[in-house]
Amino acid sequence: MSTMKLTLLTDLYELTMMQGYFKNNKNEMVIFDAFYRTNPSENGYAVAAGLDQVVDYVKNLRFDQEDIEYLRSLSLFEEDFLAYLNDFHFSGDIYAIPEGSVIFPREPIVKVVAPIMEAQLVETAILNIINHQSLIATKAARVVYAAKGDGVMEFGLRRAQGPDAGIYGARAAVIGGCIGTSNVLAGQLFDVPVLGTHAHSWIMSFPDEYTAFKKYSELYPDKCMLLVDTYDTLKSGVPNAIKIFDEMKANNIPMPYYGIRMDSGDLAYLSKKARKMLDAAGYYDAIISASSDLDEYLIDSLKTQHAAISSWGVGTNLITSKDCPAFGGVYKLAAIMNEEGEFVPKIKLSENTEKITNPGNKTIYRIYEKETGKIKADLISLVDETFPEDKDLMIFDPIETWKKTKLKAGTFTLREMLVPVFKGGECVYESPKVMEIREYCMQELDTLWDETRRLINPHNVYVDLSNKLYKMKSELLDKMSQTD
């Protein structure tokens, strides 16, 4: 898995279309946009993740002899096309929204500008990578928001849908705000903190609970977190943990990080009782950690009940995004270059309004309220448009066009969201480390209004079209509707 040879990670029709383009001498420059239509988990935003793996994929996009032989064995591809694949490399441009950015529906997350055969081939892998990691990063951001400043640990490897989902899901979870993961391989690959205590089997393997705690504390005095619910949390687990802490204190053993973990039962009731017992024994700084099939809704409920928990281990519901298991990103043709070297806009029609695509060579401007630094709206425009901050800016809903907002000059700032990643087939982007992306993501999330971050019925951020793009789209729709 570490080599990530993903050239054949594609749908068969990408290759059959490539051969069709090849046979018809059709390889003009095109623009494809990867975007999504609906926020996952009925959220008010999503978090972009996976770009570093897209970079690795494109850098290593080569057909070796084993790949060619396999494709030959399918009896679908002719020898001249296979000879073309033998020398294949990506030569186009890619633009993307940086990992950790908050993103919204219908705006390009990744834009590919390349000969059509190349742009077609990369579709499946880009969607596979971006969809999965953006889904888990978004779920993690929701869980972390519910924890209200408490540390959230990603504990889902054994429940993930396979090794890759566990590894890259852990990466995405840390980007979304988790303080670390139980996944040791993810820790090694991405230089993120690895965290964990012990299982019930550790307790059960010793003659009694006290002995199990004692042996663990001797091994890991600096990180002495004891699992207290193997037998009876309040009658046995917490008292035995306190006894261990008393002995460590009497022996002048430093306890920089210590406490208890609970994995079952009524976590609100048990945590409050345990907190009283720990405080009565003088261990006011002892951590109470909880796991047990947690998600953002249960954590939010426990917070509302004033549960005495300050650390959360979240597994299945996070690593699988159990309530919303798919991100739904799509990859659509937006423009084709003509013989004069100009991009001709293309549009996909649908009876479903939300499935009608935005045509042309586009970029995204994020509009911030200058006074607060919060996001006012996103504006999708054509790449040659500019919007001076010292002039008034009128934005409007592209569907309900009568809904308009006039932003007065000097009250807003703009930031272009798409950045160059590949130019002429060469990577021009250096991916930050995962913990740096996490820090950036925390800053990004702070630009959202609280109303957009709430877990239920969040306010939707407006994603508007520029006048020029809206006019182009309308003219294309009119033209298509007049075609017999």
N, C-alpha and C positions, 0 to 999 in steps of 0.2 A: 504493500500500500504506500510505502514511503516514496516510491519512484513516481507515482501518479501518472502512469502512461495511459492517457485517456482518449487517444485519437479515435478509437472506435466506440467511445461513449456517445452514441448518437442514434437517432431513429433511422431506420433503413431508408425512409423516403427522402431524407436529406441527401443521401448518396445517390439515389436514383434520380432525384431532381438535378443534382450536380452533373450526372452523366448526360441528362437531357440538355442542360445548358451547354455542356461541352460539345455535344454532337451538333448543336445548332449555332455554334460559334457565338454564343451569347454569354458575355462575361463583363457587361458594363458595370460601372460603379453604382452602388446602391446605398441606401440608408435604411437600417433596421433599428427599431426601438424596442427595448425590453422594458415592460412596465406592468403594473397590476391594476385591477379595477376596483377592488373592495378591500378595506383594511381587515386583517385577520382578527378573530375573536371579538368582532363588533367594536374594535378599538377606534380611537380617534387619530391614529398615526401608525406607521410601521418604522422599523429600524433597518437600514441597509447593512447587509453583511455578506461576506463571501468573495469580495473583489480580489483578495490576495490569491485565492485558489483559481479564480478566472485567469489571473495573470500567469500563474504557473501552467495552467492548461494551454493557453495560447502560445507561450514560450516553447512548449514541448510538443506542439502540434505537428507531427511528422508521421508518415506512413512507412513503417519498416517492412522488410520482406515477409515477415510473418503475417502482417496485416494484409498485404497485397495477395498473398497466397490464400488467405481465408476468403477475401472478397472474390477471388477467381473461382473458388470452390462453390460459390453460390450460383454460378452460371447466370448471373444478371448483368455483368459488367464486361465490356469489350476491351481488348488489349490496348488500344490507343488511349482509352480513358485510364486504365490501370497504369500505363506508362506516365501519364500526366500526374497521377497521385504519387508516383514514386519520387517526384521532385517537388511535391507540394510543400509550401510554407505560407503562413499568413503574412500578407503584405499591406494590410489596410490600417485604418485608424480606429481606435476605440476611445470613447469618452464615458465617464461614469461618475455617479455621485459617490463620494468617499464613504468607506465603511464607517459605521457608527452614526451617520447622519439620520435625522428623522426624515421620512419620506411620506408621500401622500399619493392617492390613486391617480392614475392616468398620466403621470409625468414620467419621462424616460429615466430609468435607473441606470441603464447601460445603452449607449448608442454606438452602433457598429457602422462604419463607413468603409466599404471594401468592395472589390469585385464580387459579383453576385454568387459565384461558386463558393468563395471563401466565407462570405457573410451567411450563406445558407448552412454551411457545415457546422458553424459554431453555435447555432441556435440552441440545440438540445442541451449541450453541456452547460452553457451560460445559464439557462433557465434552471437546470437541475441544481447547480451550485447556489445561485442567488436565491431561488425560491426557498430552499431548505434552511440556509443559514439566516436569511431575513425573517423567516417564520419563527425560529427559535430565539433569535435576538429580541424580537418583538414580544414574545411570550415572557422572556426573562425580564424585560423592562417593566412589564405589567406586574410581575411577581415582586420585583424589587420596590416598585412604587407602593404596593400594598404593605410592604414591610416597614415603610416609613423610617428609613435610616438604619434599620437593623441589618446585619450581615446576612446575605443569602448565599448558600452553598449549593452548587449543582451536584446532585447525587444520583443521576439517572442512568449511568452506563449499562447496568444489567437489564434495564427495561427498554433501551433504545432499539430501533429496528436495524440492528446489525452494527458492526464495528465502525464503519464510516459515519453513520448517523450519531453514534456515541462520541466519536472523536471530534467531528466538526460541529455537532450540536453543543458539545462542551465549549468549544471555541466561541460559538455564537452566543452562548449563555453568558460567558464572561464579558463579551462586548456589550451585551444588554444590561450589565450591571452586577452580575454575580461576583463575589469576592474571590472565588476559586472553585475548583472541581475535585471530585474524588477520583477522576480519571487520570491515572499516572502517565499514560502514553500522551494524552493531550497536554499534560504539564510539561513533558519532555519536548514535544514538538513545537509548542507555542510559548514556552517560558511563562506559564501562568501558575499561580499558587495551587498546590495540591493539598487537600484537606480531608480529614476523617478521624474516627476514633476506633472503636472496636465493635464487634457484632455480639449478639446474644450468645452465639456459640462459644465465644471466649469465656463468658461467665459460666456457662453450663459445663465447660471442660474442666473446671476446678471443683474441689469438694464443696465449696460454698462461695457465696457472693463476695464476702469480705476478702477472702484469699485472692479471688480473681481481681478485685480492685487493687489490693495490695501489690500484686505482681505487676499490674499495669502501671501503677504510680511509680514503682521502682524503675521501670523501663523508660517512662516518658514524664518525668516530673515537671518539665517545662510546659507540657501540653496535656495536662491531666484532666481529660473530659471523660466522665464515667457514665455508662449507660445504665440507668437505674430502674428500668421497667421489666427486667427478665422475670422476676418473681412477684414482688409487690412494691410498687413505687414508693408509697408513703410509709409503710411499715418496715420495709427492708432496704430498698434501694437507696433512698435519701439518707436514712440514718447511717448506713454503712459508708456512704460517700463522705458524710460529715466526720465519721471516725477516721477515715483515711486523711482527710484534710487536717484534722487535729494532730495526727501523728507527724505529718509533714511539717506542720507549724512548730511542733515541739522539738523537732530535729533541725530547725532552722533551714529547711529546704525551701528555696524561693519558689513561688507559685505565680509566675507572670501571666499564665493563661490556664485557668482551671474552671471546673464547673460540672454540670450534669447534662445528660441528654435523655429525652423521652421520645419513645417511638410508638406509643399506643395510649389508649384511654382518652378520657376527657381532658384535653390539653389545657383548657382554660382553668378548670377546677384544680387539676393536679399541679400546674405551674404556680398558681397562687399559694397553694398549701406548701409546696416545696420552697417557695421564696420566703415564706414566714419561718420555716424550719432553718433554712440557711442563714437568714438574718439573725435569728435568735442565737445561733451558734457563732455569730460574729463574722460571717462570710458574705458581707454585703456586696462584694465585687465578684462573687461567683457567677459564672454565666449559666443561664438556663437555655439550652438549645432544644429544638423540637424538629421532628421529621413526621412521618406517618401520612403519606398520600396528600401532601399539601398542595394547594394552588393559590392563586391570588385572592379568590373569593373566601376560602377558608382562613387564610392569613388575615384578611381584612376583618372577617367576623371575630377572630380571636383578639385582634387589636381592639375592636369595639367592646369586647367583653373584658378588656384590661388584663388579658393573660400576661403573666410575668415572664415572657419569653423575649429574648433579645438576639437570638441567632436561629436561623431557619435552614434546614436541609430539605431541598425540594428535588424530587426525582422524576417519577413517571410522568406526571402532568406537565412538567417543564420540558423534558428532553423529547417528548413526543408531541408537544402542544396538543394534548389529548382532546380538548374541546373544539379545536380547529386544526386538523392535521395536514392542511395544504394551504399554500400561500396564493396560488392562482396567477402567478406571473405569466405574461404572454410576450410574443416576439413578432412584431408586425412590420411589414414593408412600408416605409414612409416616403421614399423618393427614389427615382432612377435618373441617372445622368444621361442627357441626350448628346447628340453628335457635336453640339456647340460647347459642350463642357458645362452645361447648366443642369442643376437638379430639377427635374419635373416632379411635382408633388403627387403622391398616390394616396388614395383613401379606401378603406374597407367599409362597406355599407352593412347595415344590419337592421332588422326590425326592432331590435333592442337598442335604445338610444345610447346606453352606456358602452355598447360594443362598437360604435362607430369610432374609427381611429382619428387621430390628429395628424394631418399630412405635413410633409415638408421637412426641411433641415432645421431642427429646433434646438433651443437651449432652455434653461430654467433659471429664473431670477427669484430668489427668496426675498420677500419684503418684510423688513423688521420695523416695528414701532420704535422710533429713535429714543423716546423717553424711557421705555421699559426694557428694550432689547428683545421683546417677545415677537413671535411670528404673527404678522398681520395677514399674509396670504402668500401663495406661490403664483408666479406668473410664467406661463409657457409662451415663449415667443419664437420668432424666427431668428437665426443666428446673426443676421445683419442689423437687428434692431438695437437701439440704445434708449435708455430711460434716465435722463439726467435727474439727480436728486434735488437740484435747485429749481425744478419745475414741478407744477402740479401733475399728479398722475391719476387718471381715471381707470378703475378696474371694474369689471362686471362679470356676473355669472354667465358662463357660455351657454347654458341651457335656459335659465330664467333670466333673460337678458335685461329685463327691467330692474333687476337688483344691481344697483351700482353704488360704488363708494369712491369719493374723491379724496385722495390723499394730498394734503397741502405740502407745497415745497418746504423742505427743511424738517419735516416731521417724520421722515422715513429714511431708511438706508436699504441698499440693495446688495445682494451677493449672488454671483453666478454659481450654480451648484455643480454643473458638469465640468469635470476636469479632464485633461488629456491623460490617457493611460498608454496607448500605443500610437505611434506616428510612423507611417510607412513601414509597418511591421516590426518596428523596434520599440521596446518598452521604455517609456520616458517617465514612469511613475515608480516611486519607491514606497512600498507599503510600510506603514508604521508597525511597531510591535503591538501585540494584542492588548497589553495593558495600557498602552498609549491610546489605542482606539477606544478602549473602555473609558478612559478619562475624557476623551473628546465626546463620546456618546453622552456622558453625564452632563457635559456643557450643552450639548444639543438639546437634551431633554429639558433643560432649564429654560430654553427659549420657548417652550410650549406653555400656554396658559393652563392653569389648573383645570379649567373646564374641559380642555381637550384630553387631559391625562386621566380623568376619572374613569373608573372601571365600567360603569353602566351609563348608557346614553350620553356618550361624550359629545362635546361640540366638535363639528367637523371643520377643519381648516379649509379655506376656500382655495381652489386651484383654478385659476382663471386663464383665459387666452388673451393674448394681445389683440388689438384691433386688426392688425395686419394678418395675423394667423386666423382669426375668426372670419375675416372677409374671404381669405383663401379657401377655408373649409366650406363656407357657405356657397361660394361659387362652384366648387367641385360637386357639392351635393345637388345644387340646381342643375348642373350639367348632366349629372348621372340620372336625375329624375326625368330629364327630357329625352334620354336615350331609350329607343324602342328595343 
